[in-house]
């Protein structure tokens, strides 16, 4: 449960990264900023389990309410792969198993969620941005085997199994990339994808898993994709998508994270390239609860400091006001209970059984 002290904090809507495998003075200063609500790790932050556990303990010593996150889906998007971490199957492998044996696939998907969450939590990570709910239309290289299947029904059922396994280990989930990134071929990391389908077509296909899972998802990440027949803004900056569709039509009440604002498509709004600060303000105004800015701590970190300073100035100028509901949604993603240590985890029968179930 969240403590009264944590619940009373002002909103901390920003997720940032740290430079290396240990904190430096600049990292500590930034993480102590009350606007920062969490940290996202990358492969560069990983050396081994002991180092990651110590890093996360130091982060929590600075602020217990900081949400420690990672993109750890399985397949090619798995940040930690050595020193005992299980190589998780791609989501496509689970979808292919579904075509041979649907019930076995749901078992394996649940096991994947269990192992994913248990291993991360044993090293002090609170939250993974998983699972991917994008449909496999066949043309997207950036999504590709990160998708379970082309059929939204298979995607929803396998994702629900992964989410169930994660929740069994005390970890919340994040469906991405709303309302769907799988139809477009462009990679939003390096260009601005445009999906010209109608709202009716998208709701009937790619967005269906979000509708069906709205009561199960605890967080959602929108796509840096423009759907011009719905809104000229990318979904992560669109109140039509985030408020009218996700919140009102689908009745989703969990947290909404922006995708990384440092991506090529992460700051183009109405044809203009915004600063990191203005992009974060636009995302929050559109309906995001938390804005992510990744990979800016490397080097001198000047752009990251400018981002934090710009956001502080925006708050003083009245361009942004804390929102208690958004903060409550962020805090709800923190684990409720302490996780077992690594030795206790690997000795547990449930963990060993789950790993065996992944032999697909």
RODO-2510 file (C-alpha; in nm, 4 decimals, decimal comma):
residues 360
     n   res          X          Y          Z
     1     x     0,0000     0,0000     0,0000
     2     x     0,1168     0,3569    -0,0577
     3     x     0,2079     0,5325     0,2654
     4     x     0,0530     0,8661     0,3662
     5     x     0,3945     1,0290     0,3197
     6     x     0,4199     0,9113    -0,0401
     7     x     0,0575     0,9886    -0,1179
     8     x     0,1041     1,3463     0,0078
     9     x     0,3896     1,4234    -0,2308
    10     x     0,3250     1,6671    -0,5183
    11     x     0,2934     1,5088    -0,8602
    12     x     0,6178     1,3704    -1,0008
    13     x     0,5381     1,3365    -1,3719
    14     x     0,8827     1,2806    -1,5253
    15     x     1,0794     0,9613    -1,5892
    16     x     1,4488     1,0028    -1,6693
    17     x     1,7543     0,7784    -1,7019
    18     x     2,0918     0,7552    -1,5301
    19     x     2,4276     0,7489    -1,7005
    20     x     2,5980     0,4230    -1,6069
    21     x     2,6142     0,1267    -1,3697
    22     x     2,6431     0,3465    -1,0598
    23     x     2,5028     0,6862    -0,9721
    24     x     2,7134     0,9972    -1,0053
    25     x     2,6491     1,3280    -0,8318
    26     x     2,4455     1,4622    -1,1235
    27     x     2,2224     1,1513    -1,1196
    28     x     2,1624     1,1921    -0,7464
    29     x     2,0740     1,5585    -0,7841
    30     x     1,8285     1,4881    -1,0654
    31     x     1,6618     1,1954    -0,8884
    32     x     1,6074     1,4123    -0,5808
    33     x     1,4130     1,6633    -0,7919
    34     x     1,0471     1,6377    -0,6767
    35     x     0,9291     1,6512    -1,0381
    36     x     1,1065     1,3224    -1,1149
    37     x     0,8842     1,0212    -1,0563
    38     x     1,1096     0,7432    -1,1738
    39     x     1,4071     0,6136    -1,3647
    40     x     1,4285     0,3879    -1,6686
    41     x     1,7239     0,1515    -1,7082
    42     x     1,8952     0,0403    -2,0277
    43     x     2,1532    -0,2260    -2,1114
    44     x     2,4300     0,0241    -2,0342
    45     x     2,3109     0,0306    -1,6719
    46     x     2,3613    -0,3455    -1,6370
    47     x     2,6806    -0,5222    -1,5329
    48     x     2,5497    -0,8064    -1,3181
    49     x     2,2815    -0,8808    -1,0588
    50     x     2,4800    -0,7558    -0,7603
    51     x     2,5561    -0,4250    -0,9312
    52     x     2,1942    -0,3753    -1,0470
    53     x     2,0598    -0,4551    -0,7006
    54     x     2,3009    -0,2049    -0,5415
    55     x     2,2153     0,0620    -0,7996
    56     x     1,8441     0,0251    -0,7351
    57     x     1,8925     0,0285    -0,3585
    58     x     2,0763     0,3597    -0,3868
    59     x     1,7973     0,5012    -0,6029
    60     x     1,5366     0,4003    -0,3447
    61     x     1,7496     0,5516    -0,0674
    62     x     1,7213     0,8869    -0,2437
    63     x     1,3436     0,8609    -0,2885
    64     x     1,1418     0,5497    -0,1933
    65     x     0,8588     0,6543    -0,4251
    66     x     1,0730     0,6560    -0,7404
    67     x     0,9411     0,3996    -0,9889
    68     x     1,2314     0,1960    -1,1273
    69     x     1,1415     0,0890    -1,4809
    70     x     1,2853    -0,0996    -1,7749
    71     x     1,1840    -0,2119    -2,1249
    72     x     1,2051    -0,5871    -2,0679
    73     x     0,9550    -0,7645    -2,2929
    74     x     1,1292    -1,0834    -2,4020
    75     x     1,2808    -1,1683    -2,7373
    76     x     1,5013    -0,8934    -2,8794
    77     x     1,3819    -0,6329    -2,6284
    78     x     1,5292    -0,7659    -2,3062
    79     x     1,7778    -0,5389    -2,1301
    80     x     1,9253    -0,7918    -1,8849
    81     x     2,0359    -1,1248    -2,0335
    82     x     2,3297    -1,2524    -1,8280
    83     x     2,4187    -1,3609    -1,4739
    84     x     2,1223    -1,5923    -1,4329
    85     x     1,8550    -1,3998    -1,6209
    86     x     1,6337    -1,6234    -1,8339
    87     x     1,6312    -1,5594    -2,2081
    88     x     1,2607    -1,4980    -2,2537
    89     x     1,0876    -1,5989    -2,5789
    90     x     0,9653    -1,3372    -2,8222
    91     x     0,5940    -1,2699    -2,8140
    92     x     0,5703    -1,4005    -3,1706
    93     x     0,6988    -1,7379    -3,0464
    94     x     0,4049    -1,7486    -2,8037
    95     x     0,1680    -1,6608    -3,0871
    96     x     0,3116    -1,9377    -3,3022
    97     x     0,2647    -2,1805    -3,0137
    98     x    -0,0984    -2,0678    -2,9922
    99     x    -0,1529    -2,1900    -3,3482
   100     x    -0,0336    -2,5367    -3,2442
   101     x    -0,1756    -2,5567    -2,8920
   102     x    -0,3733    -2,2607    -2,7583
   103     x    -0,3928    -2,3775    -2,3973
   104     x    -0,0224    -2,4588    -2,3846
   105     x     0,0454    -2,1092    -2,5205
   106     x    -0,1528    -1,9456    -2,2409
   107     x     0,0459    -2,1496    -1,9879
   108     x     0,3740    -2,0415    -2,1449
   109     x     0,2607    -1,6782    -2,1603
   110     x     0,1723    -1,6808    -1,7911
   111     x     0,5104    -1,8371    -1,7142
   112     x     0,6861    -1,5712    -1,9214
   113     x     0,5168    -1,3014    -1,7162
   114     x     0,6081    -1,4756    -1,3915
   115     x     0,9753    -1,5170    -1,4790
   116     x     1,0053    -1,1695    -1,6298
   117     x     0,8639    -0,9990    -1,3213
   118     x     1,0250    -1,2236    -1,0593
   119     x     1,3780    -1,1837    -1,1938
   120     x     1,3463    -0,8078    -1,2305
   121     x     1,1980    -0,7613    -0,8867
   122     x     1,4707    -0,9764    -0,7285
   123     x     1,7157    -0,7102    -0,8520
   124     x     1,5094    -0,4153    -0,7339
   125     x     1,3283    -0,3218    -1,0563
   126     x     0,9656    -0,2223    -0,9943
   127     x     0,8062    -0,2136    -1,3380
   128     x     0,8491    -0,3255    -1,6980
   129     x     0,6907    -0,1598    -2,0004
   130     x     0,5260    -0,4810    -2,1197
   131     x     0,3415    -0,6396    -2,2906
   132     x     0,3268    -0,5162    -2,6507
   133     x    -0,0316    -0,5156    -2,7805
   134     x     0,0511    -0,4154    -3,1391
   135     x    -0,0820    -0,6441    -3,4108
   136     x     0,1562    -0,8178    -3,6486
   137     x     0,0523    -0,6812    -3,9888
   138     x     0,3791    -0,8079    -4,1345
   139     x     0,5363    -0,4811    -4,2479
   140     x     0,6696    -0,3211    -3,9303
   141     x     1,0343    -0,3875    -3,8621
   142     x     1,0336    -0,2051    -3,5283
   143     x     0,7432    -0,4176    -3,4012
   144     x     0,7978    -0,7449    -3,5878
   145     x     0,8390    -1,0381    -3,3491
   146     x     0,7546    -0,8178    -3,0515
   147     x     0,3903    -0,8782    -3,1485
   148     x     0,2026    -1,1888    -3,0416
   149     x    -0,0131    -1,2245    -3,3527
   150     x    -0,2136    -1,0602    -3,6282
   151     x    -0,5460    -1,1512    -3,4665
   152     x    -0,6434    -0,9023    -3,1905
   153     x    -0,8215    -1,1828    -3,0030
   154     x    -0,5016    -1,3872    -2,9774
   155     x    -0,3042    -1,0778    -2,8795
   156     x    -0,5516    -0,9916    -2,6036
   157     x    -0,5649    -1,3415    -2,4579
   158     x    -0,1892    -1,4026    -2,4608
   159     x    -0,1192    -1,0533    -2,3266
   160     x    -0,3680    -1,1137    -2,0467
   161     x    -0,1814    -1,4315    -1,9560
   162     x     0,1532    -1,2479    -1,9492
   163     x    -0,0037    -0,9744    -1,7358
   164     x    -0,1466    -1,2331    -1,4988
   165     x     0,1977    -1,3875    -1,4530
   166     x     0,3510    -1,0471    -1,3861
   167     x     0,0833    -0,9615    -1,1316
   168     x     0,1421    -1,2912    -0,9510
   169     x     0,4949    -1,1646    -0,8850
   170     x     0,3771    -0,8224    -0,7699
   171     x     0,4489    -0,6276    -1,0890
   172     x     0,1999    -0,4106    -1,2768
   173     x     0,1837    -0,3988    -1,6577
   174     x     0,1872    -0,1524    -1,9456
   175     x     0,0161    -0,2175    -2,2786
   176     x     0,1807    -0,0466    -2,5749
   177     x     0,1646     0,1248    -2,8239
   178     x    -0,1915     0,2593    -2,8165
   179     x    -0,3944     0,2502    -3,0396
   180     x    -0,1557     0,0381    -3,2472
   181     x     0,1882     0,0705    -3,4092
   182     x     0,1886    -0,2533    -3,6091
   183     x     0,0173    -0,1300    -3,9270
   184     x     0,2761     0,1340    -4,0208
   185     x     0,6197     0,0451    -4,1556
   186     x     0,8056     0,3579    -4,0403
   187     x     1,0076     0,3380    -3,7178
   188     x     0,9085     0,6199    -3,4818
   189     x     1,2600     0,6162    -3,3347
   190     x     1,3919     0,7742    -3,6551
   191     x     1,0895     0,9096    -3,8496
   192     x     0,7230     1,0008    -3,8060
   193     x     0,4887     0,7130    -3,8934
   194     x     0,1488     0,7991    -4,0420
   195     x    -0,1455     0,5575    -4,0338
   196     x    -0,4151     0,6776    -4,2758
   197     x    -0,6893     0,4373    -4,1685
   198     x    -1,0214     0,5607    -4,0336
   199     x    -1,1120     0,5638    -3,6658
   200     x    -1,3700     0,2930    -3,7371
   201     x    -1,1092     0,0641    -3,8927
   202     x    -0,8590     0,1155    -3,6107
   203     x    -1,1172     0,0584    -3,3379
   204     x    -1,2312    -0,2603    -3,5108
   205     x    -0,8800    -0,4033    -3,5330
   206     x    -0,5619    -0,2690    -3,3685
   207     x    -0,7317    -0,0957    -3,0747
   208     x    -0,9488    -0,3932    -2,9798
   209     x    -0,7041    -0,5366    -2,7212
   210     x    -0,7133    -0,2063    -2,5306
   211     x    -1,0928    -0,2155    -2,5231
   212     x    -1,1072    -0,5778    -2,4084
   213     x    -0,8268    -0,5359    -2,1515
   214     x    -0,9193    -0,1899    -2,0195
   215     x    -1,0118    -0,3326    -1,6802
   216     x    -0,6936    -0,5422    -1,6569
   217     x    -0,4271    -0,3040    -1,7839
   218     x    -0,2630    -0,0924    -1,5151
   219     x    -0,0792     0,1361    -1,7584
   220     x    -0,0780     0,2236    -2,1278
   221     x     0,1848     0,3823    -2,3521
   222     x     0,0570     0,5573    -2,6671
   223     x     0,2301     0,5373    -3,0031
   224     x     0,4352     0,8138    -3,1615
   225     x     0,2153     0,7640    -3,4696
   226     x    -0,0087     1,0162    -3,6456
   227     x    -0,3565     0,8963    -3,7433
   228     x    -0,4627     1,1953    -3,9579
   229     x    -0,8250     1,0865    -4,0009
   230     x    -0,8597     1,1110    -3,6218
   231     x    -0,6135     1,3853    -3,5210
   232     x    -0,3192     1,5640    -3,6810
   233     x    -0,1178     1,5079    -3,3629
   234     x     0,0571     1,1795    -3,2727
   235     x    -0,1510     0,9672    -3,0354
   236     x     0,0681     1,0508    -2,7354
   237     x    -0,0132     1,4206    -2,7788
   238     x    -0,3781     1,3754    -2,8742
   239     x    -0,6594     1,4343    -2,6265
   240     x    -0,8919     1,2707    -2,8801
   241     x    -0,7045     0,9427    -2,8447
   242     x    -0,6133     0,9630    -2,4761
   243     x    -0,9224     1,1263    -2,3284
   244     x    -1,2085     1,0627    -2,5712
   245     x    -1,1138     0,7073    -2,6767
   246     x    -0,8932     0,5553    -2,4058
   247     x    -1,0444     0,7183    -2,0955
   248     x    -1,4052     0,7741    -2,1992
   249     x    -1,4883     0,5141    -2,4648
   250     x    -1,2770     0,2310    -2,3195
   251     x    -1,3142     0,3443    -1,9533
   252     x    -0,9432     0,2906    -1,8849
   253     x    -0,8469     0,4291    -1,5426
   254     x    -0,4790     0,3330    -1,5110
   255     x    -0,1642     0,5351    -1,5756
   256     x    -0,0698     0,6705    -1,9177
   257     x     0,3011     0,7085    -2,0030
   258     x     0,4284     0,9025    -2,2995
   259     x     0,6710     0,7141    -2,5191
   260     x     1,0291     0,8421    -2,5165
   261     x     1,0307     1,2121    -2,6012
   262     x     1,3831     1,1862    -2,7414
   263     x     1,2619     0,9717    -3,0326
   264     x     1,2431     1,1367    -3,3738
   265     x     0,8625     1,1331    -3,3660
   266     x     0,8507     1,2291    -2,9994
   267     x     0,8542     1,6072    -3,0376
   268     x     0,6867     1,6876    -3,3690
   269     x     0,3483     1,8458    -3,3018
   270     x     0,1506     2,0380    -3,5604
   271     x     0,4568     2,0325    -3,7859
   272     x     0,6832     2,1941    -3,5284
   273     x     0,9822     2,0452    -3,3471
   274     x     0,9289     2,1226    -2,9783
   275     x     1,1810     2,1397    -2,6971
   276     x     1,1856     1,8443    -2,4603
   277     x     1,0083     2,0567    -2,2001
   278     x     0,7325     2,1707    -2,4346
   279     x     0,6856     1,8161    -2,5627
   280     x     0,6426     1,6872    -2,2069
   281     x     0,3935     1,9656    -2,1298
   282     x     0,1990     1,8815    -2,4466
   283     x     0,1895     1,5113    -2,3587
   284     x     0,0644     1,5816    -2,0066
   285     x    -0,1956     1,8287    -2,1328
   286     x    -0,3243     1,5702    -2,3803
   287     x    -0,3838     1,3125    -2,1075
   288     x    -0,0537     1,1457    -2,0178
   289     x     0,0190     1,1108    -1,6469
   290     x     0,3940     1,0619    -1,6876
   291     x     0,6399     1,1794    -1,9551
   292     x     0,9555     0,9834    -2,0424
   293     x     1,2807     1,1357    -2,1595
   294     x     1,5488     0,8744    -2,2221
   295     x     1,9220     0,8630    -2,2927
   296     x     1,9917     1,2254    -2,2018
   297     x     2,2092     1,1626    -1,8943
   298     x     2,4979     1,0382    -2,1073
   299     x     2,7877     1,2812    -2,1433
   300     x     2,7451     1,6167    -1,9739
   301     x     2,3677     1,5760    -1,9359
   302     x     2,3097     1,9394    -2,0289
   303     x     1,9900     1,8700    -2,2238
   304     x     1,8480     1,6725    -1,9325
   305     x     1,9242     1,9553    -1,6902
   306     x     1,7647     2,2019    -1,9316
   307     x     1,4588     1,9772    -1,9474
   308     x     1,4184     1,9689    -1,5702
   309     x     1,4881     2,3392    -1,5361
   310     x     1,2435     2,4202    -1,8132
   311     x     0,9727     2,2150    -1,6498
   312     x     1,0297     2,3896    -1,3160
   313     x     1,0002     2,7268    -1,4928
   314     x     0,6812     2,6130    -1,6666
   315     x     0,5280     2,5186    -1,3328
   316     x     0,6187     2,8562    -1,1834
   317     x     0,4648     3,0292    -1,4849
   318     x     0,1419     2,8335    -1,4450
   319     x     0,1833     2,6328    -1,7668
   320     x     0,1477     2,3096    -1,5678
   321     x    -0,0205     2,2264    -1,2395
   322     x     0,0179     1,9050    -1,0369
   323     x    -0,2698     1,6614    -1,0690
   324     x    -0,3541     1,4429    -0,7685
   325     x    -0,5264     1,1760    -0,9781
   326     x    -0,2241     1,1398    -1,2068
   327     x     0,0057     1,1075    -0,9073
   328     x    -0,2166     0,8414    -0,7531
   329     x    -0,2017     0,6426    -1,0768
   330     x     0,1802     0,6606    -1,0777
   331     x     0,2077     0,5547    -0,7145
   332     x    -0,0312     0,2648    -0,7765
   333     x     0,2356     0,1071    -1,0002
   334     x     0,4819     0,0645    -0,7146
   335     x     0,5019    -0,2928    -0,5792
   336     x     0,2925    -0,3533    -0,2689
   337     x     0,5179    -0,6129    -0,1083
   338     x     0,8884    -0,6829    -0,0806
   339     x     1,0248    -0,9263    -0,3375
   340     x     1,2276    -1,2364    -0,2434
   341     x     1,6000    -1,2189    -0,3014
   342     x     1,7598    -1,4000    -0,5927
   343     x     1,8664    -1,7088    -0,3968
   344     x     1,5193    -1,7534    -0,2490
   345     x     1,3654    -1,7016    -0,5915
   346     x     1,5719    -1,9622    -0,7741
   347     x     1,5122    -2,2109    -0,4909
   348     x     1,1340    -2,1750    -0,5179
   349     x     0,9357    -2,4456    -0,6920
   350     x     0,7046    -2,1978    -0,8629
   351     x     0,9950    -2,0224    -1,0331
   352     x     1,1540    -2,3494    -1,1464
   353     x     0,8210    -2,4721    -1,2816
   354     x     0,7662    -2,1458    -1,4700
   355     x     1,1101    -2,1676    -1,6320
   356     x     1,0385    -2,5238    -1,7456
   357     x     0,7104    -2,4031    -1,8969
   358     x     0,9121    -2,1704    -2,1204
   359     x     1,0731    -2,4628    -2,3015
   360     x     0,8692    -2,4056    -2,6161
***
